[in-house]
Amino acid sequence: MKQTLLISLLAMIVSTGSLAQAAQVEDARINFNDQTIEIDVAYSGGCEQHEFDVQIRSCTRSTPMTCVVEVIDTTKTDLCRQIVQETVVVPAADYLAKAPLADIVIVGANNSAVRLPLR
């Protein structure tokens, strides 16, 4: 219950105008073999290839340390309305270097969020 509340609060903290273009985050995992973070997203589109930006928004200093990462769909011209599901793969090195012992909360549209415990 506390973990769900924390994820909801963190998602609301970063809900800014930029989340209007965010993809909905459905699941995520770390692939330690490839040193990547794989993020399952869903978004409206289907006529064009979508590009995504994944940005660290903030890190808490509390224990356990938590960093909030936002997935943003940077595609602006796809007017189709099909729901597309895709896996976005990003290098994990940047996130692990900034806060190697921090959990990562990945947030997206509609207050969607997934927590990746790294400890």
C-alpha positions in Angstrom: 0.0 0.0 0.0 2.8 2.5 0.9 4.7 1.7 -2.3 1.6 2.3 -4.4 1.0 5.6 -2.7 4.6 6.6 -3.2 4.4 5.8 -6.9 1.2 7.8 -7.2 2.6 10.8 -5.4 5.8 10.8 -7.4 3.8 10.5 -10.7 1.6 13.5 -9.6 4.7 15.5 -8.6 6.1 15.3 -12.1 2.8 15.7 -13.9 3.5 18.8 -15.9 2.4 19.8 -19.4 5.1 17.6 -20.8 3.2 14.5 -19.7 0.5 15.3 -22.2 2.9 13.9 -24.8 4.1 11.1 -22.7 3.5 7.4 -23.4 1.7 5.4 -20.9 4.2 3.2 -19.0 2.9 -0.4 -18.6 5.9 -2.4 -17.4 9.7 -2.1 -17.1 12.7 -4.2 -16.3 16.5 -3.9 -16.2 18.5 -6.2 -18.5 21.8 -6.5 -16.5 23.4 -8.5 -19.3 22.9 -5.7 -21.9 23.0 -2.9 -19.3 19.7 -1.5 -20.6 16.3 -0.6 -19.2 13.4 -2.0 -21.2 10.2 0.0 -20.8 6.9 -1.3 -22.2 4.8 1.7 -23.3 1.4 2.3 -25.0 0.5 5.4 -27.0 -1.9 6.7 -29.5 -0.7 6.7 -33.1 0.1 4.0 -35.7 0.8 6.1 -38.8 4.4 7.1 -38.0 7.4 5.7 -36.1 7.5 7.3 -32.7 10.7 8.5 -30.9 10.9 8.7 -27.1 13.0 10.7 -24.7 13.7 9.3 -21.3 14.8 11.9 -18.7 15.7 11.9 -15.0 13.3 14.4 -13.3 14.4 14.2 -9.7 16.0 12.0 -7.0 15.0 11.9 -3.4 17.6 12.0 -0.6 15.5 9.8 1.7 16.2 6.1 2.3 15.7 4.2 0.1 16.8 6.8 -2.5 14.4 7.0 -5.4 14.9 8.6 -8.8 11.9 9.6 -11.0 12.4 9.1 -14.7 9.9 10.3 -17.3 9.1 8.7 -20.7 8.1 11.4 -23.3 6.8 10.7 -26.7 8.5 13.4 -28.8 6.5 12.6 -32.0 4.2 15.4 -32.7 2.7 14.7 -36.2 1.1 11.2 -35.8 -2.7 11.9 -36.0 -3.8 8.3 -36.0 -5.7 7.0 -33.0 -4.7 3.3 -32.9 -3.2 2.2 -29.5 0.3 1.0 -30.1 2.3 -1.1 -27.7 6.1 -1.0 -27.9 9.2 -1.6 -25.8 11.6 1.3 -25.5 15.1 0.3 -24.7 17.5 2.8 -23.2 21.1 2.4 -21.8 21.0 1.9 -18.1 24.6 3.3 -17.5 23.4 7.0 -17.1 20.9 6.1 -14.4 23.1 3.6 -12.6 26.0 6.1 -12.6 23.9 9.0 -11.1 22.4 6.9 -8.4 23.7 3.3 -8.3 21.7 2.3 -5.2 18.5 4.2 -6.0 15.2 2.7 -7.0 13.9 4.0 -10.3 10.3 5.1 -10.7 9.4 5.4 -14.4 6.4 7.7 -15.0 4.3 8.3 -18.1 0.9 9.5 -19.2 -2.3 9.2 -17.1 -0.3 8.9 -13.9 1.1 5.5 -15.0 4.2 4.5 -13.1 6.5 1.4 -12.6 9.0 1.0 -9.8 12.3 -0.7 -10.5 14.1 -1.7 -7.3 17.8 -1.7 -7.9 18.9 -3.0 -4.5 
